[in-house]
Amino acid sequence: MTAAIAFQGVIPVLRLFDVAKSDAFYLGFLGFTLDWEHRFGENFPLYRQVSRAGLTLHLSEHHGDGSPGAHVRVAMTGVHALHAELAAKNYRFYRPEVVETPWGTWEMAVTDPFSNRLVFHERAQASQ
């Protein structure tokens, strides 16, 4: 008998180069929570996990982890509510907008300080 295959989710690993800028963007602007972080020793690269509302990301200073300029699509509900929350923060480095696509989704893209792009999207009929 063959075991059933079931994927449990995806955790993207995104490269970061500056912890303070990462904190300002992911923890401050996007409202993620820092779950844990690890360094193998003093003056070693940082590896950490952040999460929010069921979305988990790993952020890494390690040279071989991730590639600057990654593109991650995040399926969600409440993209307009997330947009309103972010707009209210008046973040000086990014003012995202929600757009309706020809393929029937509402999408809001943000780019982190390390050129990683996150696109939050939901089916248009489920939104608002």
SVG drawing of the C-alpha trace seen along z (x, -y; Angstrom):
<svg xmlns="http://www.w3.org/2000/svg" viewBox="-18 -59 50 61">
<polyline fill="none" stroke="black" stroke-width="0.4" points="0.0,0.0 1.3,-3.5 1.2,-6.2 -0.8,-9.3 1.1,-12.3 0.0,-15.5 2.0,-18.8 1.8,-20.8 2.7,-24.2 5.6,-26.2 8.0,-28.4 10.0,-30.7 13.5,-31.6 14.3,-35.2 17.7,-36.8 18.3,-39.8 21.4,-42.0 20.5,-44.4 18.6,-43.2 17.4,-46.7 15.9,-47.3 14.4,-43.8 12.8,-44.5 11.4,-47.9 9.9,-46.2 8.7,-42.8 8.0,-43.5 7.1,-47.2 5.5,-47.8 4.0,-44.3 3.2,-43.5 4.8,-40.1 5.9,-38.6 9.4,-37.3 9.0,-33.7 12.7,-32.7 16.2,-33.4 19.5,-31.5 23.2,-32.2 25.8,-29.5 28.0,-31.8 29.0,-35.4 29.5,-37.3 27.8,-34.6 24.9,-35.1 21.4,-35.4 18.5,-33.0 15.1,-33.8 11.4,-33.0 8.6,-35.5 4.9,-34.9 1.5,-36.5 -2.0,-35.1 -0.9,-31.7 2.0,-33.0 5.5,-31.9 8.7,-33.3 12.3,-32.5 14.7,-35.4 18.4,-34.6 21.8,-36.4 23.5,-33.2 25.2,-33.5 23.6,-30.4 20.1,-31.0 17.7,-32.7 18.6,-35.0 17.9,-38.7 15.0,-39.6 12.9,-36.5 9.2,-36.7 6.7,-35.1 2.9,-35.0 0.7,-34.8 -2.9,-33.6 -5.0,-35.2 -8.4,-36.7 -8.6,-40.3 -6.2,-42.0 -8.2,-45.2 -8.0,-45.2 -4.3,-44.5 -3.9,-47.4 -5.9,-49.8 -3.7,-48.7 -0.5,-49.3 -1.7,-52.7 -2.5,-53.9 1.1,-53.3 2.3,-55.9 5.5,-54.0 7.9,-56.3 9.6,-53.7 6.5,-52.0 2.9,-52.9 1.4,-49.8 -1.9,-49.8 -4.4,-47.1 -5.1,-46.3 -7.7,-44.1 -6.2,-41.8 -7.7,-40.6 -7.6,-37.0 -10.0,-37.9 -7.8,-38.6 -7.1,-41.6 -3.3,-42.0 -1.1,-44.1 2.7,-43.9 5.4,-45.0 9.1,-44.9 11.4,-44.5 14.6,-46.5 16.5,-43.6 14.5,-43.5 12.4,-40.5 8.8,-40.9 5.7,-39.6 2.4,-39.7 -0.6,-39.3 -3.6,-38.1 -7.2,-36.9 -10.0,-36.1 -11.9,-39.3 -15.3,-37.9 -14.1,-36.9 -12.8,-40.4 -14.2,-43.6"/>
</svg>
